């Protein structure tokens, strides 16, 4: 009975404590730091698997290392648990390529007087968060982490439930506040022992995992036991073992090699998952944070209403608040004045200015499928698209409104692309409930062997996944991004969406600059462009132009190249030397699936390979090597055809069942049949688990990043 009274008394005391000003001050501490934590979580956070299926592994930290850790912790002015947690965070960041790490860890929760002797589970959860800076050494990181832990324990009385309430309006549903959980079990079980009876704490493996990844350490005599618990939908056995082994190896090196402390984070080589190569054909499995592009844009507008979202090529500037207000007007213009319902198909035949970007975003919001009619397309191709794409209307600017290709089609409405500016004093439309992740977002035309380009469509889910994935692996800040690619090309949607969904600024380049690389280079430097999406041939030309004109573009942080094989020439390496800390990302994909892999080059360009791998699978995507019978090769290092599975794959050819039947098949992967797209590309995985593209298995070639079928050229 006394125990029950004690627990009741403790609950009553807690209730009173939560009303005190000191508690409210501690709550403010977490309120101020949550925005940064949530920004990182949206970038890197894992979504727990619905079934929580999991498994465990056991490793050991040897006696010598365990004792040396105690000495090092004392020298650092940290507890052993604090040192283990900090090095764990550093290791996780290196493994997952993250610029910040967040770890949840338990606290006893016995801070009130007389609470020490209560029998019961009073544990609270605290949240440790630290950035990994490019110029960090492990020593500087540990110093900051030690101070972070002191700050946390100054406010450790705040209930984790109250922290999650604060975060609930700012984060995606189902996403935890931390990457992984760290537990140091220090219960002294010896006090419970009886003569002839030994006791040891143990938790049975029941085949589930509460968190995506948990590390629990327990003293075992003079050594330390390490238990890993992880969700198998997110991590396989080899990955989990590899990460924990590297963490333990770092602890061992840390206690016997003082030079490890001064190693820069950018020089810290987290090696491939094993010398024998562990090939991971599937990217991380992540639930989408948003079901529609409009939901993500509204979220970003609420976060950064006054930040510049777009700068037109004539100098007009729009904040996020301005941009979304214009998008709302365009929605009214299209849906009410032009009566275009959900499922309509609308083309744009105009230069890529702010009106075109606003139109694309409004179409996505209303479930209208966009088709790009590039103003430089040959007449025959424009006629083919108008005939086959099921277009309900064409948006035009003044320069192209009188095109004979359009005006001769009396049944085809021509919509002035800036007409939405006349919409005033009308309430925004309610979201169209029919729009979801499976709604068609855009159509593009890819080269066809019959001489006629093939029509294919992409869904919202594809672009939402690319934004979420790239937000995790890309820059850790909003970027000033150049909108370089033609709106008829799928990469343009990546430029637009990855910028505007993450608080960046989209810079629209004057059309002539796409071919005048001297002018483009000066524009990049003058406008302080930080991120570019360009194919290899353009990157090489820019690099050679910069070298010839002695222009040093020191503003670039990230260049993403896709569409062609990437080679690191001396000119390209020199371009990156002008912007220390910048990086080059090679992406691979097809128009049918968009990009599905990436490989990042950073650090000293002299160490970059000449022929660049296309890297590792994107989140929610699988990339496999198959044989001539479209069966999975047992050895993925053998050369074969590249096949793609996952969220980006669906029978995307429109009104072309024979193409869908020819290019898609069911692939048996890990005992399950998955729909796969057969790319026609030849490649293999190397000994470091990286995908390498070699060549085409047909007669297609790439010109400036565009896929061209020689048969199509022969018909022109």
LOVEXTI-253216 format. One line per 4 residues: number of its first residue (from 1); for each residue z, y negated, x of C-alpha. Coordinates in pm, whole numbers. Each point is the difference from the previous one (the first is absolute). Layout:
N
NUM> Z:Y:X ~ ...
This chain:
716
1> 0:0:0 ~ 85:-240:287 ~ -347:50:144 ~ -158:-108:-328
5> 222:-303:-17 ~ -93:-89:357 ~ -370:16:-79 ~ 46:-206:-314
9> 206:-252:191 ~ -267:-22:268 ~ -271:-56:-263 ~ 199:-280:-158
13> 60:-160:340 ~ -372:17:77 ~ -85:-169:-329 ~ 230:-290:88
17> -136:-17:355 ~ -360:-29:-125 ~ 98:-319:-184 ~ 131:-176:312
21> -186:-280:179 ~ 1:197:326 ~ -199:277:-167 ~ -248:-249:-142
25> -46:-149:350 ~ -74:344:140 ~ -244:58:-285 ~ -177:-324:102
29> -38:142:351 ~ -207:286:-141 ~ -184:-228:-243 ~ -126:-214:292
33> -122:291:208 ~ -154:211:-277 ~ -337:-183:-11 ~ -74:97:362
37> 113:359:-57 ~ -209:31:-316 ~ -307:-144:170 ~ 29:269:266
41> 69:270:-259 ~ -312:-95:-195 ~ -191:31:324 ~ 144:324:132
45> 216:150:-274 ~ -31:359:-107 ~ 16:101:-364 ~ 222:302:-57
49> -184:309:-119 ~ 48:66:-369 ~ 120:357:47 ~ 209:-80:311
53> -104:331:156 ~ 133:8:355 ~ 104:205:297 ~ 237:-24:297
57> -9:49:372 ~ 275:19:259 ~ -13:-139:354 ~ 267:-62:265
61> 90:-283:235 ~ 141:171:309 ~ 352:-51:135 ~ -104:-214:296
65> -207:-238:-211 ~ 270:-17:-270 ~ 263:-108:253 ~ -238:-244:170
69> -75:-159:-339 ~ 371:-73:-43 ~ 9:-175:338 ~ -316:-200:-75
73> 128:-102:-345 ~ 317:-138:154 ~ -204:-188:261 ~ -218:-149:-277
77> 305:-100:-203 ~ -111:229:-282 ~ 138:301:-179 ~ -167:335:66
81> -130:-2:-357 ~ -137:-353:48 ~ -184:97:319 ~ -146:317:-153
85> -113:-192:-308 ~ -159:-279:206 ~ -195:235:228 ~ -103:196:-311
89> -140:-322:-151 ~ -189:-82:320 ~ -145:353:12 ~ -102:-10:-367
93> -179:-332:53 ~ -193:138:297 ~ -90:320:-185 ~ -110:-169:-322
97> -153:-305:172 ~ 230:-236:-192 ~ 97:-353:100 ~ 336:35:-175
101> 224:286:-107 ~ 264:36:-272 ~ 263:277:-2 ~ 257:83:-265
105> 334:138:119 ~ 329:85:-172 ~ 324:-191:30 ~ 342:145:-91
109> 51:-260:-273 ~ 377:1:56 ~ 62:-368:69 ~ 268:-71:-260
113> 369:45:82 ~ 129:354:-65 ~ -352:139:-43 ~ 12:210:318
117> 212:272:-157 ~ -196:39:-323 ~ -174:336:-41 ~ -354:-50:-125
121> -348:-121:94 ~ 12:-378:45 ~ -303:-27:230 ~ -217:-312:-13
125> -351:-42:151 ~ -85:-279:243 ~ -345:-118:108 ~ -88:-67:365
129> -323:-192:65 ~ -156:-112:327 ~ -338:-122:122 ~ -179:144:304
133> -162:-294:176 ~ -303:31:231 ~ 202:-132:298 ~ 308:209:-81
137> 157:223:258 ~ 226:278:-117 ~ 289:-200:149 ~ -80:-314:-203
141> -50:211:-311 ~ 340:170:45 ~ 167:-338:52 ~ -139:-131:-330
145> 80:323:-176 ~ 361:-18:117 ~ 30:-350:-143 ~ -171:113:-321
149> 256:278:-43 ~ 285:-249:47 ~ -151:-224:-269 ~ -40:297:-235
153> 359:113:43 ~ 117:-357:-67 ~ -144:49:-349 ~ 34:376:-40
157> 207:-26:-316 ~ -304:-83:-216 ~ -81:291:-227 ~ -346:146:64
161> -59:4:-375 ~ 33:-379:0 ~ -249:-28:286 ~ -255:210:-188
165> 50:-216:-309 ~ -89:-306:208 ~ -308:179:128 ~ -114:144:-332
169> -205:-303:-101 ~ -162:-28:341 ~ -109:352:94 ~ -220:276:-134
173> 162:252:-228 ~ 120:316:172 ~ -8:-142:351 ~ 316:24:211
177> 132:-285:212 ~ -24:201:321 ~ -239:214:204 ~ 250:276:66
181> 370:83:-27 ~ 234:53:295 ~ 332:180:-42 ~ 262:65:267
185> 239:264:-130 ~ 335:-57:176 ~ 239:178:-234 ~ 275:174:198
189> -11:345:-160 ~ 248:139:255 ~ 290:-149:-198 ~ -87:243:-282
193> 7:309:220 ~ 259:275:-41 ~ 113:261:255 ~ -290:238:54
197> -229:-205:-224 ~ -269:-236:126 ~ -176:-250:-224 ~ -333:-177:28
201> -170:-237:-242 ~ -337:123:-122 ~ -248:-103:-268 ~ -229:279:-125
205> -374:-47:17 ~ -104:3:-366 ~ -365:-85:58 ~ 20:-365:-99
209> 46:-336:172 ~ 163:-304:-159 ~ -176:-244:234 ~ -345:-2:164
213> 167:56:341 ~ 365:45:99 ~ 159:54:341 ~ 358:131:9
217> 192:40:328 ~ 322:197:31 ~ 216:55:310 ~ 2:367:101
221> 255:35:278 ~ -133:-206:291 ~ -358:0:-139 ~ -156:-147:-317
225> -178:178:-281 ~ -297:-178:-161 ~ -107:97:-354 ~ -328:-129:-138
229> -65:-6:-373 ~ -335:-125:-126 ~ -230:16:-298 ~ -286:238:68
233> -245:-206:-206 ~ 34:-275:262 ~ 66:183:329 ~ -89:343:130
237> 221:211:227 ~ -189:-87:318 ~ 17:-375:-65 ~ 373:4:-71
241> 78:212:306 ~ -221:-215:220 ~ 170:-325:-105 ~ 354:132:45
245> -90:157:337 ~ -137:-332:125 ~ 314:-183:-116 ~ 222:249:186
249> -223:-22:308 ~ 33:-379:-2 ~ 379:32:-20 ~ -10:233:299
253> -219:-238:200 ~ 209:-296:-106 ~ 318:148:144 ~ -149:98:336
257> -280:-252:67 ~ 99:-367:-6 ~ -368:-107:14 ~ -47:122:-359
261> 204:-299:-120 ~ -254:-249:137 ~ -310:168:-147 ~ -192:-231:-234
265> -59:119:-355 ~ -376:-43:49 ~ 17:223:310 ~ 219:264:-156
269> -227:300:-27 ~ 95:219:-295 ~ -207:302:101 ~ -225:208:-224
273> 185:246:-215 ~ -36:283:251 ~ -193:91:309 ~ -157:282:-196
277> -111:-256:-261 ~ 123:-8:-357 ~ -293:-110:-214 ~ 108:-173:-318
281> -295:-3:-239 ~ 179:-192:-273 ~ 145:-349:2 ~ 339:-87:-143
285> 36:62:-372 ~ 97:-332:-160 ~ 30:-100:-364 ~ -190:-319:-80
289> 226:-302:-36 ~ -230:-153:-265 ~ -240:148:-257 ~ -240:-294:-2
293> -121:-266:239 ~ 107:-273:-242 ~ 360:124:1 ~ 8:-19:380
297> -156:-348:3 ~ 249:-126:-258 ~ 282:141:211 ~ -132:-181:308
301> -46:-324:-193 ~ 365:18:-106 ~ 108:56:362 ~ -214:-273:161
305> -121:-243:-269 ~ -49:-295:239 ~ -154:191:290 ~ -372:-63:62
309> -187:303:-134 ~ -363:-103:47 ~ -201:-258:192 ~ -357:-38:-125
313> -290:-55:238 ~ -20:-361:-122 ~ 366:-66:81 ~ 149:41:-350
317> 347:156:28 ~ 182:205:-264 ~ 363:109:8 ~ 99:332:-155
321> 113:-188:-310 ~ -334:-188:-15 ~ -200:317:60 ~ 164:201:-277
325> -31:-293:-242 ~ -374:-7:74 ~ -22:378:-42 ~ 165:-35:-343
329> -262:-259:-100 ~ -279:227:121 ~ 144:285:-210 ~ -18:-217:-311
333> -352:-111:93 ~ -128:357:37 ~ 196:175:-275 ~ 2:-260:-276
337> -294:-234:59 ~ -241:269:125 ~ 156:286:-200 ~ 6:245:291
341> 242:283:-86 ~ 177:259:211 ~ -254:231:162 ~ -278:-260:30
345> -204:-16:320 ~ -65:-348:141 ~ -200:-88:312 ~ 35:-306:222
349> -314:-150:152 ~ 142:-293:192 ~ 137:-106:335 ~ 353:119:79
353> 207:-305:-87 ~ 331:-46:-180 ~ -168:38:-341 ~ -128:345:97
357> 342:111:127 ~ 168:-128:-317 ~ -260:183:-212 ~ 59:330:183
361> 377:-28:-48 ~ -40:-90:-369 ~ -233:294:-58 ~ 252:236:157
365> 269:-145:-226 ~ -204:59:-317 ~ -138:343:94 ~ -354:-134:58
369> -191:183:272 ~ -149:-225:271 ~ -342:46:163 ~ -110:-209:296
373> -363:-119:-2 ~ -28:-142:350 ~ -222:-310:6 ~ -176:145:307
377> -87:332:-163 ~ -374:78:-24 ~ -150:-41:-348 ~ -61:373:-35
381> 368:82:56 ~ 119:-270:-242 ~ -238:134:-265 ~ 124:354:58
385> 365:-104:-39 ~ -70:-205:-314 ~ -180:301:-147 ~ 254:271:81
389> 349:-154:17 ~ 46:-59:-373 ~ 58:-371:63 ~ 109:-200:-306
393> -23:-347:159 ~ -65:-176:332 ~ 207:-286:137 ~ -209:-251:197
397> 48:-323:189 ~ -239:-294:-31 ~ -197:104:308 ~ -97:337:-153
401> 3:-64:-376 ~ -380:-36:-10 ~ -76:328:181 ~ -311:153:-168
405> 158:345:38 ~ 273:-111:-240 ~ -170:-248:-233 ~ -273:248:-97
409> 263:230:-152 ~ 62:-178:-329 ~ 261:254:-110 ~ 218:-64:306
413> 252:-286:-42 ~ 27:-234:300 ~ 350:-142:34 ~ 65:-315:208
417> 255:116:255 ~ 188:-333:-9 ~ 0:-23:-380 ~ 367:101:-16
421> 92:-348:128 ~ -71:-129:-353 ~ 276:222:-144 ~ 302:-225:-63
425> 332:11:-178 ~ -22:363:-107 ~ 278:251:38 ~ -68:283:250
429> -111:328:-152 ~ 250:283:-22 ~ -65:283:246 ~ -256:250:-124
433> 204:318:-50 ~ -309:214:47 ~ -21:-99:367 ~ 163:256:228
437> -42:169:338 ~ -298:203:-128 ~ -194:-302:-127 ~ -328:-67:180
441> 32:-298:233 ~ -343:-35:161 ~ -337:166:52 ~ -196:9:324
445> -333:150:95 ~ -29:228:298 ~ -318:111:172 ~ -184:294:-157
449> -224:266:157 ~ -243:-23:-292 ~ -76:-361:83 ~ 222:-132:-282
453> 358:-110:74 ~ 271:197:-179 ~ 238:-175:-238 ~ 369:77:46
457> 322:-144:-139 ~ 353:-51:131 ~ 322:-4:-201 ~ 300:-231:23
461> 209:279:153 ~ -221:9:309 ~ 44:-368:83 ~ 370:-2:-92
465> 57:289:240 ~ -191:-174:280 ~ 203:-319:-47 ~ 329:190:1
469> -96:217:300 ~ -137:-288:206 ~ 304:-210:-85 ~ 208:278:159
473> -202:50:318 ~ -142:-349:51 ~ 140:-337:99 ~ 364:-66:-79
477> -77:-348:-134 ~ -245:-159:-245 ~ -330:-63:179 ~ -265:-270:-10
481> -293:231:-70 ~ -371:-74:18 ~ -208:105:-302 ~ -305:104:201
485> -155:297:-180 ~ -262:-28:-274 ~ 152:39:-348 ~ -243:286:-65
489> 171:205:273 ~ 325:189:-67 ~ 180:-145:305 ~ -3:-341:-172
493> 251:131:-254 ~ 223:113:285 ~ -20:-348:155 ~ 88:-168:-329
497> 269:233:-131 ~ 191:76:321 ~ 28:-375:56 ~ 87:-128:-346
501> 242:283:-84 ~ 208:-67:312 ~ 41:-378:7 ~ -283:-69:244
505> -269:-270:-7 ~ -364:93:-69 ~ -242:-223:194 ~ -355:-9:-142
509> -258:-44:273 ~ -313:-214:-50 ~ -285:246:-74 ~ -209:-104:304
513> 285:89:236 ~ -39:371:-75 ~ -312:-2:218 ~ 88:-289:232
517> 269:157:216 ~ 51:-312:212 ~ 89:-195:-314 ~ 206:293:-127
521> 201:15:321 ~ 74:-373:-13 ~ 98:36:-367 ~ 243:280:94
525> 162:-216:265 ~ 9:-322:-204 ~ 137:164:-314 ~ 242:218:201
529> -127:322:-152 ~ 244:285:67 ~ -176:302:-148 ~ -364:110:-9
533> -182:290:-168 ~ -326:47:192 ~ -223:290:105 ~ -36:90:368
537> -335:-175:43 ~ 145:-333:-118 ~ 315:47:209 ~ -212:60:309
541> -212:-308:-73 ~ 309:-219:-49 ~ 152:131:322 ~ -318:-71:197
545> -30:-346:-159 ~ 359:-84:87 ~ -60:109:359 ~ -323:-199:33
549> 142:-320:-152 ~ 338:42:173 ~ 175:-21:-338 ~ 343:163:-4
553> 97:79:-363 ~ 376:30:50 ~ 77:6:-375 ~ -118:353:-79
557> 273:254:-78 ~ -199:287:-147 ~ -364:105:-19 ~ -90:288:-230
561> -329:172:70 ~ -168:252:-228 ~ -347:120:-92 ~ -123:92:348
565> 118:189:307 ~ 227:-228:201 ~ -27:-37:376 ~ 233:-209:215
569> -239:-187:226 ~ 116:-236:272 ~ -91:-299:-216 ~ 216:131:-287
573> 291:71:233 ~ -27:-353:139 ~ 6:-144:-354 ~ 335:170:-63
577> 139:-119:333 ~ -27:-355:-138 ~ 245:86:-279 ~ 291:193:155
581> 168:222:-255 ~ -311:25:-219 ~ -131:337:-103 ~ -320:175:-95
585> 1:247:-290 ~ -285:247:-40 ~ -37:121:-360 ~ -221:273:-137
589> -125:78:-347 ~ -303:7:-226 ~ -111:-213:-293 ~ 96:292:-224
593> 362:1:120 ~ 43:-331:185 ~ 212:18:318 ~ 215:311:41
597> 110:-3:367 ~ 108:-249:264 ~ 69:-13:373 ~ 176:-298:159
601> -58:-132:351 ~ 258:-240:138 ~ 162:-88:329 ~ -202:-40:321
605> -375:21:-84 ~ -73:155:341 ~ 168:315:-130 ~ -214:24:-313
609> -253:287:-25 ~ -371:-79:3 ~ -78:214:-306 ~ 270:-63:-258
613> 129:279:-230 ~ 7:-71:-372 ~ 358:117:0 ~ 237:127:-266
617> -26:41:-379 ~ 99:-286:-230 ~ 284:33:-250 ~ -87:228:-293
621> -316:119:177 ~ -96:326:168 ~ -267:38:267 ~ -118:348:98
625> -266:172:210 ~ -209:258:-188 ~ -270:247:101 ~ -356:39:-130
629> 135:186:-305 ~ 235:-290:-81 ~ 302:213:90 ~ 293:-137:197
633> -26:79:371 ~ 306:184:132 ~ -19:-204:319 ~ -35:-366:-96
637> -91:-83:361 ~ -331:176:-54 ~ -301:-215:-87 ~ -98:-1:-365
641> -64:-218:-302 ~ 266:-252:-101 ~ 130:51:-354 ~ 231:-243:-180
645> 261:74:-270 ~ 268:-200:-177 ~ 36:-311:-211 ~ -333:-155:104
649> -206:303:-105 ~ -157:44:-344 ~ -359:70:-123 ~ -99:-361:59
653> -379:13:-33 ~ -94:-164:-326 ~ -254:169:-228 ~ -81:243:280
657> 153:345:-63 ~ -218:166:262 ~ 136:-228:274 ~ 356:68:-113
661> -67:374:3 ~ -157:-16:345 ~ 256:-223:174 ~ 328:115:-157
665> 164:342:17 ~ 338:168:-42 ~ 168:50:337 ~ 288:243:48
669> 275:-187:188 ~ 349:146:49 ~ -50:243:-286 ~ -121:-268:-242
673> -350:-96:-110 ~ -78:-367:46 ~ -312:-194:-89 ~ -172:-93:327
677> -282:-238:85 ~ -242:141:259 ~ -83:-300:218 ~ -296:135:197
681> 180:-129:311 ~ 64:233:294 ~ 335:-21:179 ~ 309:181:123
685> 369:-52:71 ~ 100:-32:367 ~ 304:139:183 ~ 204:-305:-105
689> -68:52:-369 ~ -251:-287:-21 ~ -319:25:-203 ~ -319:-72:198
693> -334:-82:-163 ~ -305:133:186 ~ -321:-38:-201 ~ -175:48:-335
697> -125:340:-112 ~ -296:-164:-182 ~ -237:-289:74 ~ 225:-288:-100
701> 60:-284:245 ~ 235:-298:1 ~ -139:-355:23 ~ 263:-276:31
705> 251:230:-162 ~ -225:89:-294 ~ -103:361:-60 ~ -379:31:-20
709> -208:305:-84 ~ -327:11:192 ~ -171:137:-310 ~ 90:-321:-181
713> -165:-211:271 ~ -315:212:-21 ~ -45:-94:-367 ~ 17:-377:60
